């Protein structure tokens, strides 16, 4: 099983694309600014190249780990010691991968796992931070919704783009 690097690099763009839509003033941007206390003028002062560049790099980290949560064959590969040990794998492993190497490798299956990652991993982290920072549930759900949508798309792309 090889990594689809094109799918990984494209999937990492999902957070930027979803963010452009999600945080647009006509979607959740106005509510988000109100909840954070930020204004358009304050947002315009940021170094956008740095923000978007680092967002993309951090998104690559997320996509790499999401691929291991979404693609079940990664677990089988781990059982033999990972890619460096692939040449030493027993014939039974090769037969297993020939039979099941593309099982559950669909956009729909990836979307399910991405959604579950967003709801059961990202949302609790955001909620815990929000609670301690005394943020509103509106603030928490705006960010959690963004991550649920982003991870659903990421999971879909990296799992289904075989």
C-alpha positions in Angstrom: 0.0 0.0 0.0 1.5 3.3 -1.1 0.7 6.8 0.1 -1.2 8.8 -2.5 0.8 12.0 -2.1 -1.4 14.0 -4.5 -4.5 13.1 -2.3 -2.6 14.2 0.8 -1.5 17.5 -0.6 -4.9 18.3 -2.1 -6.7 17.2 1.1 -4.6 19.6 3.2 -6.2 22.4 1.1 -9.6 21.4 2.5 -9.1 23.4 5.7 -8.4 26.5 3.7 -11.2 26.1 1.3 -13.7 25.2 4.0 -12.4 28.1 6.1 -12.9 30.6 3.2 -16.6 29.5 3.1 -17.3 28.8 6.8 -15.8 32.0 8.1 -17.2 34.2 5.3 -19.4 37.0 6.8 -22.5 35.7 5.0 -22.0 32.2 6.6 -20.5 32.2 10.1 -17.9 34.9 9.8 -20.0 37.7 11.3 -21.1 35.5 14.3 -17.5 34.3 14.8 -16.1 37.9 14.8 -18.8 38.9 17.3 -18.0 35.9 19.6 -14.2 36.6 19.5 -14.5 40.4 19.7 -12.5 40.9 16.5 -13.2 43.4 13.8 -12.5 43.3 10.0 -9.8 45.9 10.6 -8.1 43.8 13.2 -8.2 40.8 11.0 -6.8 42.7 8.1 -3.7 43.5 10.1 -2.5 39.8 10.2 0.3 38.4 8.1 -1.9 36.4 5.7 1.0 34.6 4.0 2.2 33.4 7.4 -1.3 32.4 8.5 -2.2 30.6 5.3 1.2 29.0 5.0 1.3 27.6 8.5 -2.3 26.6 8.2 -1.4 24.5 5.2 1.6 22.9 7.0 -0.5 22.1 10.1 -3.2 20.7 7.8 -0.7 18.3 6.3 0.0 17.0 9.8 -3.7 16.5 10.3 -4.1 14.7 6.9 -1.3 12.3 7.7 -2.8 11.2 11.0 -6.3 11.2 9.6 -5.2 8.8 6.8 -4.1 6.3 9.4 -7.5 6.7 11.2 -9.4 6.4 8.0 -7.6 3.8 5.9 -7.8 0.5 7.7 -5.0 -1.2 5.7 -2.6 1.1 7.6 -3.2 -1.1 10.6 -2.3 -4.3 8.6 0.8 -2.6 7.3 1.8 -1.7 10.9 1.5 -5.3 11.9 4.5 -6.2 9.8 6.6 -3.3 10.9 5.6 -0.6 8.4 6.7 0.2 4.9 10.4 -0.6 5.5 9.5 -4.2 6.2 7.2 -4.7 3.2 9.8 -6.6 1.2 10.2 -9.1 4.2 6.4 -9.7 4.6 5.2 -13.2 4.5 3.2 -14.4 1.5 0.1 -14.5 3.7 0.3 -10.7 4.1 0.6 -10.2 0.4 -2.4 -12.5 -0.2 -4.3 -10.6 2.5 -3.5 -7.2 0.8 -4.4 -8.6 -2.6 -7.8 -9.7 -1.3 -8.5 -6.7 1.0 -6.1 -3.9 0.0 -8.9 -1.7 -1.3 -11.7 -2.8 1.0 -13.5 0.2 2.5 -11.5 2.6 0.3 -14.4 4.8 -0.7 -15.2 8.5 -0.4 -18.3 7.6 1.6 -16.3 5.5 4.1 -13.7 8.1 4.4 -16.3 10.8 5.0 -17.8 8.7 7.8 -14.4 8.3 9.6 -13.6 12.0 9.0 -17.0 13.0 10.5 -16.4 10.7 13.5 -12.9 12.3 14.0 -14.4 15.7 14.0 -17.3 14.9 16.3 -15.5 12.6 18.7 -12.0 14.1 18.7 -11.9 17.7 17.5 -15.2 18.8 19.0 -14.3 17.7 22.6 -10.9 19.4 22.4 -12.5 22.6 21.2 -15.3 22.4 23.8 -12.8 21.8 26.6 -10.7 24.8 25.6 -13.8 26.9 25.1 -15.2 26.0 28.5 -12.0 27.0 30.3 -11.7 30.2 28.2 -15.3 31.0 29.2 -16.4 31.1 25.5 -20.0 30.7 24.5 -21.5 27.5 23.0 -22.0 29.5 19.8 -18.2 30.1 19.6 -17.6 26.4 20.4 -20.0 25.1 17.8 -18.8 27.5 15.1 -15.3 26.1 15.4 -16.4 22.5 16.0 -18.6 22.7 12.9 -15.7 23.9 10.9 -13.5 21.0 12.0 -16.3 18.4 11.5 -16.8 19.7 8.0 -13.1 19.9 7.2 -12.3 16.4 8.6 -15.3 14.9 6.8 -13.9 16.2 3.5 -10.3 15.3 4.3 -11.4 11.7 5.3 -13.4 11.4 2.1 -10.6 12.6 -0.1 -7.7 10.5 1.4 -9.8 7.3 1.7 -11.6 7.5 -1.6 -8.8 8.8 -3.8 -7.1 5.5 -4.3 
